[in-house]
Amino acid sequence: MPSDITVINFTDVHFEHGYRREILEGVSFSVRAGMKVALMGQNGAGKSTIFKLITGKLKPQSGTISVKNDFTVATAHQVFTPAERELSITEYFHTVCPVDEYELKRRINEVLNAVNLVADTSKKIKSFSGGQQARLLLAAALIQKPDILLLDEPTNNLDADGIGHLLLFLMEYEKTVLVISHDADFLNTFTDGVLYLDNFTRKVEQYVGTYYDVVEQIKARIEKENSQNARLAKEIQENKEKINFFAHKGGKMRLVARKMREKVEAYEEEKVDVRREDKTIRDFTIEAQKDLPSTIMKIDSFSIMQNHQVVEKPAKIILGKDQHLQIKGPNGIGKTTLIDSLATGTAAGATIAPGVRVGYYSQDFSALNYDHTVHQSLVEAMLLGDSSGTEEYLRSVAAGFLITSHIISSEIHSLSEGQKGLLCFARLVLQKPGLLILDEPTNHINFRHLPVIAAALNEYEGAMILISHVEDFVSQIRIDLTLDLEK
């Protein structure tokens, strides 16, 4: 249970990223020992920035941040960096926990058991599935024995069993936890409160209760503010009409009109700024490539992992225009390895018809060049399309995915993971692929955007291959064929 001891305290914190781009503006909040707190907000609002301020990796321009003396903080990040993926588990864990060999081995065994993962610690991190890497990220934080655990999108890539194990772990975990997640159902299970980073005011709103309690509180607040403003607007209008009447009467009536003007000014000051909700991306369409052949892709065989061995399986799958295939299976069976080989044309048992453009949404955003600006990346995608679009069209597509003028000139490596995901969808719209391949496209994405994305995928008229562990998302998309790798 939470105690009365404050372990994290922000007081009037201001933080800017780059030239005059304010991320936090007078942010104040506190977290007590033992609390389980959700940190929520729009993609790119600055949630991960708050984590970096807590750990001391970033410093505020003004204000104070205090973490209880002698309390250690560890972060389970969203993804491994490309350099980290080249390390073995043992090598990586030693970078975050520099203890002697015997103690490191003991701790690794302990934390891998805690995250329910059996793994050869001499293998490189890149050889593990996305779901297994998610568990390794959590284990890497736990091995530091933190008093405050920061989790950044911990459910990404996890299957149902993985999410269930994580929930059980968090409910039994007695130390302080802050979680960034867009999974509302996940958050509602274990949180004591919510820190909501408002993208418009750049302040943090602090609420007590589960995520769904907070949703109701925000809804009630907005209704109250709208009602108050409506009442004041009516009073203002009625008084303005009386002012016009009395102002033309002369004499003492002008004094009455002046008094009423003062009352109108007071009413205007009483009006409040209604809390604005996070923006949702615009409805969009991924137009399919023109003149597609009747057979876009054939899969005659595929490989999976069984008992740590590569096993070949026969298949008879033919994908044509307007056919959607879902690939299913537990973490570690080889879904991402398979889909990556299909997207890159290296799968031995599959062929893509000549001339078909492949639009690939990879879970690690490997299709993006992190050194490019967002604008360069969008231009590249548009040139791959079957028509020469204009700069105006490119910027219109970008704006639909909340890629604003200051974001479009940024280098991709500076974007949040959620913004990278929205950039990938913007690229797909510009590219107009004939074969659309998506690996966990809900990862990092604000839950408000998911119905819009699901509707676009449902209507896509080319061939599509989809991997997603989010059943509610998949249920909104037409699936014509299913390949269950476990069966």
C-alpha positions in Angstrom: 0.0 0.0 0.0 1.2 3.6 -0.7 2.8 5.3 2.3 2.8 9.0 3.3 6.5 9.3 2.2 7.0 11.4 -1.0 9.6 9.8 -3.2 9.3 12.0 -6.3 8.4 15.7 -6.4 8.2 18.1 -9.3 7.7 21.8 -8.5 7.1 24.4 -11.2 9.3 22.5 -13.7 9.9 24.0 -17.1 11.7 22.1 -19.9 12.5 23.0 -23.5 13.7 20.7 -26.3 15.6 22.5 -28.9 15.1 26.2 -29.7 12.1 27.6 -27.9 10.1 24.3 -28.1 8.6 24.1 -24.6 7.7 20.5 -23.5 6.8 21.2 -19.9 5.5 24.5 -18.6 5.3 24.8 -14.8 4.7 21.1 -14.1 4.1 20.1 -10.4 3.2 16.7 -9.0 4.3 14.3 -6.4 4.4 10.5 -6.0 4.3 8.6 -2.7 6.2 5.5 -1.9 4.6 2.2 -3.1 2.2 3.9 -5.5 1.4 2.5 -8.9 1.0 5.5 -11.2 0.1 5.7 -14.9 1.7 8.5 -16.9 -0.5 9.2 -19.9 -0.7 11.8 -22.8 -0.5 12.4 -26.5 2.3 10.8 -28.6 5.2 13.2 -28.4 3.8 15.2 -25.5 6.9 14.5 -23.3 6.1 11.5 -21.2 9.5 9.9 -21.8 11.1 13.3 -21.1 9.6 13.2 -17.6 11.2 9.8 -17.1 14.6 11.2 -18.1 14.1 14.1 -15.8 13.4 11.8 -12.9 16.5 9.7 -13.6 18.7 12.9 -14.1 19.5 12.2 -17.7 17.9 15.6 -18.5 17.9 18.8 -16.5 15.1 21.3 -16.4 15.5 24.9 -17.4 13.8 25.9 -14.2 11.9 24.5 -11.2 13.0 21.7 -8.9 12.9 17.9 -9.1 13.6 15.8 -6.1 13.9 12.1 -5.6 14.1 10.7 -2.1 17.7 10.4 -0.9 19.2 7.0 -1.4 16.4 5.8 -3.6 17.6 4.1 -6.8 15.7 4.5 -10.1 15.7 2.2 -13.1 13.9 2.4 -16.4 12.6 -0.4 -18.5 12.8 1.3 -21.9 10.5 0.8 -24.9 13.1 -0.7 -27.2 16.8 -1.7 -27.3 19.1 0.6 -29.4 20.7 -1.0 -32.5 24.0 -1.2 -30.7 22.4 -2.9 -27.7 20.8 -5.5 -29.9 24.2 -6.6 -31.0 25.2 -7.5 -27.4 24.5 -10.8 -25.6 22.1 -10.9 -22.7 25.1 -11.2 -20.3 27.0 -8.4 -22.0 24.0 -6.0 -21.9 23.1 -6.8 -18.3 26.6 -6.1 -17.2 26.4 -2.6 -18.7 23.4 -1.8 -16.5 24.6 -3.9 -13.5 28.4 -3.8 -13.3 28.9 -6.5 -10.6 31.3 -9.5 -10.5 30.7 -12.5 -12.8 29.2 -14.7 -10.1 26.8 -12.1 -8.7 25.7 -11.1 -12.2 24.9 -14.7 -13.2 22.9 -15.1 -10.0 20.9 -11.9 -10.6 20.3 -12.7 -14.2 18.8 -16.1 -13.3 16.7 -14.3 -10.7 15.2 -11.6 -12.9 14.7 -13.9 -15.9 12.6 -16.1 -13.6 10.7 -13.0 -12.5 9.8 -12.1 -16.1 9.0 -15.7 -16.9 11.7 -16.1 -19.7 13.9 -19.0 -20.4 16.9 -17.8 -22.5 20.4 -18.7 -23.5 22.2 -15.7 -22.0 25.1 -16.0 -24.5 22.8 -15.3 -27.4 22.6 -11.8 -28.9 19.5 -9.7 -28.0 18.6 -9.3 -31.7 18.0 -13.0 -32.0 15.0 -12.8 -29.6 11.5 -12.0 -30.6 9.9 -8.6 -29.9 7.9 -10.1 -27.0 11.0 -11.7 -25.5 12.9 -8.4 -25.9 10.1 -6.7 -24.0 10.7 -9.1 -21.1 14.4 -8.6 -21.3 13.9 -4.8 -21.0 11.9 -5.3 -17.8 14.5 -7.8 -16.5 17.3 -5.3 -17.2 15.5 -2.7 -15.0 14.8 -5.2 -12.2 18.4 -6.4 -12.0 19.3 -3.0 -10.7 17.1 -3.6 -7.7 15.4 -0.2 -8.0 13.3 1.5 -5.3 11.4 3.3 -8.2 10.7 1.4 -11.3 9.8 3.3 -14.5 8.1 1.3 -17.3 7.9 2.7 -20.8 5.2 0.9 -22.8 5.9 -2.5 -21.2 3.1 -4.4 -23.0 4.4 -3.7 -26.5 4.9 -7.0 -28.4 3.7 -9.1 -25.4 1.2 -11.9 -26.1 -1.7 -12.5 -23.7 0.3 -14.8 -21.5 3.1 -12.2 -21.3 0.7 -9.4 -20.4 -1.0 -11.6 -17.8 2.4 -12.4 -16.2 3.3 -8.7 -16.2 0.1 -7.7 -14.5 0.5 -10.3 -11.8 4.1 -9.2 -11.2 3.0 -5.5 -10.9 0.1 -6.2 -8.6 2.5 -8.1 -6.2 5.4 -5.6 -6.6 5.7 -3.6 -3.4 7.9 -0.7 -4.6 7.0 2.5 -6.5 6.1 2.1 -10.2 5.4 4.7 -12.9 4.1 3.3 -16.1 3.8 4.9 -19.6 1.2 2.9 -21.6 -1.6 3.4 -24.1 -3.3 0.2 -23.1 -6.3 1.4 -21.0 -7.4 -2.1 -19.9 -3.9 -2.9 -18.7 -3.5 0.3 -16.8 -7.0 0.0 -15.2 -6.0 -3.3 -13.5 -3.3 -2.1 -11.1 -3.0 1.7 -11.0 -3.6 3.9 -7.9 -3.6 7.1 -9.8 -2.9 8.9 -13.1 -0.5 11.7 -14.1 -2.0 13.1 -17.3 0.4 15.3 -19.4 -1.8 17.8 -21.2 -0.4 18.4 -24.7 -2.1 21.9 -24.8 -1.2 23.4 -21.4 2.0 21.4 -21.1 1.1 20.7 -17.5 0.5 17.5 -15.6 -2.9 16.9 -14.1 -2.9 14.5 -11.1 -5.8 12.2 -10.4 -6.5 9.5 -7.8 -8.1 6.2 -8.8 -7.9 3.8 -11.7 -7.6 4.9 -15.3 -11.4 4.5 -15.9 -12.1 6.5 -12.8 -10.0 9.3 -14.3 -11.9 9.1 -17.6 -15.1 9.7 -15.7 -13.6 12.5 -13.7 -12.4 14.3 -16.8 -15.8 13.8 -18.5 -17.6 15.2 -15.6 -15.2 18.2 -15.4 -15.7 19.0 -19.1 -19.5 18.8 -18.8 -19.4 21.1 -15.8 -17.1 23.6 -17.6 -19.2 23.6 -20.7 -22.4 24.1 -18.6 -20.8 27.0 -16.7 -19.7 28.7 -19.9 -23.1 28.2 -21.5 -24.8 29.8 -18.5 -22.4 32.8 -18.6 -22.7 33.2 -22.4 -26.5 33.4 -21.9 -26.1 36.1 -19.2 -23.6 38.0 -21.3 -25.9 38.0 -24.3 -29.0 39.1 -22.3 -27.0 41.9 -20.7 -25.6 43.1 -24.0 -29.1 43.5 -25.3 -30.1 45.5 -22.3 -27.0 47.7 -22.6 -27.9 48.6 -26.2 -31.4 49.5 -25.0 -30.4 51.6 -22.0 -27.4 53.3 -23.7 -29.7 55.1 -26.1 -32.1 56.4 -23.4 -29.7 59.0 -22.0 -29.6 60.4 -18.5 -29.4 57.9 -15.6 -30.1 55.1 -18.0 -26.5 55.5 -19.3 -25.2 54.9 -15.8 -27.3 51.7 -15.7 -25.8 50.7 -19.1 -22.2 51.3 -17.7 -23.0 49.1 -14.6 -24.2 46.4 -16.9 -21.0 46.6 -19.0 -19.0 46.0 -15.8 -21.2 43.0 -15.1 -20.6 41.6 -18.6 -16.8 42.0 -18.1 -17.0 40.1 -14.9 -19.0 37.3 -16.6 -16.3 37.2 -19.3 -13.6 36.7 -16.7 -15.6 33.9 -15.0 -15.6 31.9 -18.3 -13.0 29.0 -18.1 -10.9 27.3 -20.7 -12.5 23.9 -21.2 -10.1 21.1 -21.0 -9.2 20.0 -24.5 -8.9 16.3 -25.3 -5.8 14.9 -27.1 -6.1 15.3 -30.8 -6.9 12.2 -32.9 -5.4 11.6 -36.3 -7.7 12.2 -39.3 -9.5 9.4 -41.1 -7.2 8.2 -43.9 -7.0 5.8 -46.8 -4.0 3.7 -47.8 -4.6 3.5 -51.6 -3.6 0.3 -53.2 -1.2 0.1 -56.1 -2.9 0.1 -59.5 -3.0 -2.8 -61.9 -2.1 -5.6 -59.4 -1.8 -9.2 -60.7 -4.4 -11.8 -59.6 -1.7 -13.5 -57.4 0.3 -11.0 -55.3 2.1 -13.4 -53.0 2.4 -17.2 -52.6 3.6 -19.0 -49.5 4.5 -22.6 -50.0 6.5 -23.1 -46.7 7.7 -21.2 -43.7 10.0 -21.6 -40.7 9.2 -21.5 -37.0 11.1 -22.0 -33.8 10.2 -25.2 -31.8 12.2 -26.3 -28.8 14.9 -23.8 -29.8 15.2 -25.4 -33.3 14.2 -24.1 -36.7 11.4 -26.2 -38.1 10.1 -26.0 -41.7 6.4 -26.2 -42.2 4.5 -26.6 -45.5 1.8 -24.1 -46.5 -0.7 -23.4 -49.3 -1.4 -19.7 -49.1 -2.2 -17.5 -52.1 -2.8 -13.8 -51.5 -4.6 -11.7 -54.1 -6.1 -8.3 -54.3 -8.3 -7.3 -51.3 -7.2 -10.3 -49.2 -6.1 -9.9 -45.6 -4.0 -12.5 -43.8 -3.4 -12.6 -40.1 -0.3 -14.4 -38.7 -0.8 -15.7 -35.1 1.4 -17.4 -32.6 3.0 -16.9 -29.1 6.1 -14.9 -28.4 9.3 -16.6 -29.6 7.8 -18.8 -32.3 9.2 -16.7 -35.1 6.4 -14.4 -36.3 8.6 -11.3 -36.7 11.4 -13.3 -38.4 8.9 -14.7 -40.8 7.2 -11.4 -41.6 10.5 -9.7 -42.0 11.7 -12.3 -44.5 8.4 -12.0 -46.4 8.7 -8.2 -46.5 12.3 -8.2 -47.7 11.8 -11.0 -50.2 14.2 -13.3 -48.5 11.8 -16.0 -47.4 12.8 -19.2 -49.1 9.2 -20.6 -49.3 7.5 -17.4 -50.5 7.4 -15.3 -53.7 6.0 -11.9 -54.5 4.8 -11.1 -58.0 7.2 -8.8 -59.9 6.5 -5.1 -59.8 4.5 -5.3 -56.5 5.4 -2.5 -54.1 5.7 -3.7 -50.5 4.7 -1.3 -47.7 6.3 -2.6 -44.5 5.5 -1.4 -41.0 8.2 -3.1 -38.8 7.8 -3.1 -35.1 11.3 -1.7 -34.6 10.9 0.9 -37.3 13.9 -0.6 -39.2 12.5 0.8 -42.5 13.2 4.4 -41.3 16.6 6.1 -41.7 17.0 7.8 -38.3 19.5 10.3 -39.8 16.9 11.6 -42.3 14.5 14.4 -41.4 10.8 13.6 -41.3 10.4 15.6 -44.5 13.1 13.6 -46.4 11.5 10.4 -45.3 8.0 11.5 -46.5 9.5 12.6 -49.9 11.2 9.2 -50.2 7.9 7.4 -49.6 6.1 9.7 -52.1 8.6 9.0 -54.8 8.0 5.3 -54.4 4.3 5.8 -55.1 2.8 5.5 -58.5 2.2 9.3 -59.0 4.2 12.4 -58.4 2.6 14.2 -55.5 3.0 17.8 -54.6 4.6 19.4 -51.5 1.1 20.6 -50.6 -0.2 17.0 -50.7 2.7 15.7 -48.7 2.2 18.3 -45.9 -1.6 17.6 -45.9 -0.9 13.9 -45.4 1.6 14.7 -42.7 -0.8 17.0 -40.8 -3.4 14.3 -40.8 -1.0 12.2 -38.7 -0.3 15.2 -36.3 3.1 15.8 -38.0 3.2 19.5 -37.5 5.6 22.1 -39.1 8.2 21.9 -36.3 8.1 18.0 -36.4 8.5 17.8 -40.2 11.9 19.4 -40.1 13.1 17.3 -37.2 15.5 14.3 -37.6 13.7 11.0 -37.1 16.0 9.9 -34.2 14.6 12.8 -32.1 10.9 11.7 -32.4 9.1 9.7 -29.8 8.3 6.1 -30.6 4.7 7.0 -31.1 5.6 9.7 -33.5 7.7 7.3 -35.5 4.7 5.0 -35.7 2.5 7.8 -37.1 5.3 8.7 -39.5 5.3 5.1 -40.8 1.5 5.3 -41.5 2.0 8.6 -43.3 4.7 7.0 -45.5 2.3 4.1 -46.3 -0.4 6.6 -47.5 2.2 8.3 -49.7 3.7 5.0 -51.0 0.5 3.4 -52.1 1.7 -0.2 -51.8 0.2 -3.3 -53.4 1.3 -5.6 -50.5 0.9 -4.2 -47.0 2.8 -6.0 -44.2 2.4 -4.8 -40.6 4.1 -6.1 -37.5 2.4 -5.0 -34.3 1.2 -1.6 -35.7 -0.5 -0.7 -32.4 2.8 -0.5 -30.4 3.5 3.0 -29.0 0.3 4.4 -30.6 -2.1 6.5 -28.5 -5.3 4.4 -28.1 -7.4 7.3 -29.5 -5.8 6.7 -32.9 -6.4 2.9 -33.0 -10.0 2.9 -34.3 -9.0 5.3 -37.2 -6.0 3.0 -38.1 -8.2 -0.1 -37.9 -10.8 1.4 -40.2 -8.1 2.3 -42.8 -6.7 -1.3 -42.7 -10.1 -2.8 -42.9 -10.8 -0.9 -46.1 -7.4 -1.5 -47.7 -7.9 -3.1 -51.2 -4.5 -4.6 -51.8 -3.0 -7.7 -50.2 -2.3 -7.4 -46.5 -0.4 -9.5 -43.8 -0.9 -8.5 -40.2 0.6 -9.5 -36.8 -1.0 -8.0 -33.7 -1.6 -9.3 -30.2 -4.3 -6.7 -29.6 -7.5 -8.6 -30.1 -9.8 -5.6 -29.9 -7.8 -3.9 -32.7 -7.8 -7.0 -34.9 -11.6 -7.5 -34.4 -12.2 -4.2 -36.2 -10.3 -5.4 -39.3 -11.6 -7.8 -42.0 -9.4 -11.0 -41.9 -9.9 -13.4 -44.8 -7.1 -15.9 -43.9 -5.3 -16.9 -40.8 -1.9 -18.6 -40.4 -1.5 -19.9 -36.8 2.1 -20.8 -36.5 1.5 -22.7 -33.2 -0.9 -25.1 -35.0 
